[in-house]
Amino acid sequence: MKLAIALILLTAGCREALPQEPPPGSIIDEKANEYIRERSPKPVLISYRRAGAVTAVERPTPLSGVLDFTGRCIRLQDRGGAMKILITAWGSTLKRDSMGWFWLIGQDRLRHGASVKGKGGELASLPPAAMLGVDVPAECARGPAVEVIGIRRS
């Protein structure tokens, strides 16, 4: 009997020590991260075709969010949970290593789930296709979109 009580107490103590799972649909969910590392096709990083292109945002403002690599295009999830297609300056590079896809910014490797900040603004629609450095998948062309400038880890 004492052994049974000790096992129950020990099991209850262990259960409390386990980390809590992220809420369903969270972009930091481990299953999503495993998919990104192991099986995901290359997401599209939409960028302007030429450096120094006039930005589509009239007055860039501070912005922040979390990077999402689970769709066809790189997206930014804002504090309210809304996902927006990310558009960045020409020269940004998306690469893959043993941990999965990452966005190379200088020496920094920004990955799925990274908190970032910079400047930019929301766009009602994507810039004209002639200004973009990639073919935009149909599901990304619908937007909404956000242009980011000077993005970095927050």
Protein Blocks (a to p, Z undefined) as FASTA:
>chain_A
ZZmmmmmmmmmmmmmmpccdddehiakbfklmmmmmmmpccddddddfbghiacfbfbac
dddddddfkbmbdcdddfkopacdddddehiacdddfkbccddehjbccdehiacddddd
ddfbdcdfklpcbdcdfklmnopadddehiacZZ
